Structure formats: C-alpha cells, structure tokens
Amino acid sequence: MNTNARHFALALLVLLALCNSGVSQLTSPVQSDADTLVNDLRDLPTPLPVSPRSDGTISPAEQQRRRLYESLLRLGPSGALALSRALGDDDVHLRRNAALALNVLGGGWYDAAWAKLDIRPALPKLVPALEDTDSNVRGWSAQAIGEIGPDAQKAVPDLIRLLSHSDEGTRNSACIALRFIGPGAKQALPALRKSLSDQSKDVRRFAALAIESIER
C-alpha cells in the first residue's frame, strides 16, 4: 500500500470512529431520558381515575401522569422499550404503572388527540409479564398485547393459558387480548369455547366477543 493510500485508510478509520462516537453520544441520552421518565411513574396511583374530581380540577398526580405520558409518547420506540424494561422491576408499583402506560398509550385511548404509541418493541417483555404475581400487571400486560393486534400472534399460547387462571380479571383480559389479535388467534378457539361456560358472566361475554372476532 503506498503512502497516500495508507493516509486515506487512516483518515477513514478516524472518521468512522468519530461517527460511531457521535451516534453513541446521541443515543445514550435518549435512552437515559426514557428510563428516567419511566422511573418517575413509580409512585403514581393505579388504576386511572374513572371520573374527574367533583370540582373539575385535576390532581397533581394526574397532572404528572399526563406530562410523563406525553413525554414518553414523543420518545416513540425508546419510550416503549423503557416501559417494557420496567415490567421486570422488583417494585410492583412500577410494574403496574409500566403495564398500564403500555396499555393506554398503545391503545391511544388516554387522549384521543394523541397518536398511538407503537408498542410492538415491548412484546418480548409483555409476554413474560403475563406470569406476573400481580393481577393488575398481568391484566394490563395482556390488554397491551391486544392493542398490538395481529402482530402479537406469537403471544397467543401464553394468552390461552391465562384463560384458565383462577383470577377472573386475568381471564377477562386474556379474552380481550385474543379478540383484538383476531383471526391470527384461531388456535385459541377451543379454549375460548370452553370459556363460554365460565362461572363469570363477564368472562363468558368477553369470550363470545373474542370468538366472533377470530371467526370473522
């Protein structure tokens, strides 16, 4: 290799190193910001309030929730991944709030004016969360999987197992998730038909809706 070629190769290596360093510096703060925002969800009450205060005011906790949700939504995939990592946290309060946020932001029903958060990157962490010891984490994780829709087909076997769970709310959430996965959840039909005889009226109703959606 002549001198000019060596100089060119060296310059190229230096340029690549600088580019990689720049990418790392740009990526790390975004990830750090996302994890910090998710950690700030830790002490928020769950579930969401079913109605506003009688005087029309919004509590400081709900104002904080809105700020955090909006910030996570802006981060897009980084926000979804940070929420999914929190599903494995030791603190059940953080796990609940992470599962709840994935559910409501992924479904786009927290604020109709907001776009939905693409939570597909969270699916690998949502599936193990179906086995959480806390019923809220299980239920909201299942419903978040449902919000992913047909792309969550690989979670169907895990949702089928939840149909026989002792907790009624968990069974409801499994039916809801299978309903929104739709035709891709056909393997769940035998278990859902069995759920039509569930002792819970709600489970029977949600199972019927799931069957209707899958068979359409």
Protein Blocks (a to p, Z undefined) as FASTA:
>chain_A
ZZklmmmmmmmmmmmmmmmmmmmmmmmmmmmmmmmmmmmmmmpccdddfbdcfkopacfk
lmmmmmmmmmmmmnmmmmmmmmmmmmmpmblklmmmmmmmmmmmmnopmbmkbccddfkl
mmmmmmmmmmpfbfklmmmmmmmmmmnmmmlmmmmmmmmmmmmpfblklmmmmmmmmmmn
mmmlmmmmmmmmmmmmgfblklmmmmmmmmmmmmZZ
